[in-house]
Amino acid sequence: MKIEQLGIKEEQLSYYKNNFNDEFKIGRISFVSKNHFKVITTTSQYKAEITQKLVNQKLIPAIGDWVVVNELDDFKLIIDILPRTSELKRQSKKHESLDQYIATNIDEVFIVMGLDGDFNLNRLERYAIQIKESGALPVIILNKLDIIDDYKEKVQLVNRRLSNVPIITTSVIKNINMDQIKKRFYEGMTATLVGSSGVGKSSIANYLVGKDILKTHSTREDDQKGRHTTTHRGLYLIQPTGVIIDTPGMRSLGLSVDQDNIIDSFEDIKLLSQNCKFSDCKHETEPGCKVQEALKNGDLDISQYNNYLKLKKEIAYNNSKVSKKAASEKKKQWKSLTKMNRNKPKY
């Protein structure tokens, strides 16, 4: 197998060749669980540890990372992480001001959403925003079309809200349009699946890989939700080409987006904003606001506008928490330095 088939990009190979000799090998992180890592190479897969230097620098490999490994006799040691081409992340539940990496070096992210009770336009939009910010391309998979009569209406709603995002409607159970997902893969492409638990992510991954790599269970008839939840991430090879990363089920991504870039994900609002009277218009109560004018005329979807405001406020709140944490850390550093200076001998 060629290393390009595992998804490495030319700039990553160049970085490796310019900074390391042949004594060190490169591989890709295929599994992460706390401080345990698995690395896949062109010839094998093995467990590895990371150096204390990486730990001290808080450079912890994520699934999908390309790493440099010192393959010693007794164990394998990860000594560096190659530059990432994309980073899909969400807010950490334990540390709200920090980010948790879901997967890295992703080309496309499949947002899997059920056409049943799981369907939610605002959540789709949130996913798409975070994915675009990560550097990857979002692709929407609307699953369970076999149990929904009005699925075409929902597809039209998605098309109006996210007109530039590809949409594939599927039925995993009936094997409808599953080949349309596989056709998106090319040599060296890496994709991942995100979405709620029970929407069919693991079944789609099994289909793409061609075997049951992930356990799935039948769906409960009363609420159409699967009982299985993937708790670990795994990287798998697709035949004849491509890589897929499965992720735990999650209903949302805590936004980790630059506040100034949020409008780029709302194309209708961005286009209207270019003609606002003031260049720093917030599109709320300012005079001469073309966004407000479009809302009054019915030319802009009110639900999309409300979601835009909601996400703006959420990002501002998240940023304020990060700023407070940074200020707290700086205060601790100053206290430590002051204490050290007090304890210095006087001459």
Secondary structure, DSSP 8 states (H G I E B T S, - for coil): --GGGGT--HHHHHHHHHH--TTSEEEEEEEEETTEEEEE-SS-EEEEEE-HHHHHTT----TT-EEEEEE-SS-EEEEEE---S-EEEEE-SSSTTSEEEEEES-SEEEEEEESSTT--HHHHHHHHHHHHHHTSEEEEEEE-GGG-TTHHHHHHHHHHHSTTS-EEE-BTTTTBSHHHHHTT--TT-EEEEE--TTSSHHHHHHHHHTS--S----B-TTT--BS----SEEEEE-SSS-EEEE----S-------GGGGGGG-HHHHHHHTT-SSTT--SSS-TT-HHHHHHHHT-S-HHHHHHHHHHHHHHHHHHHHHHHHHHHHHHHHHHHHHHHHHHS---
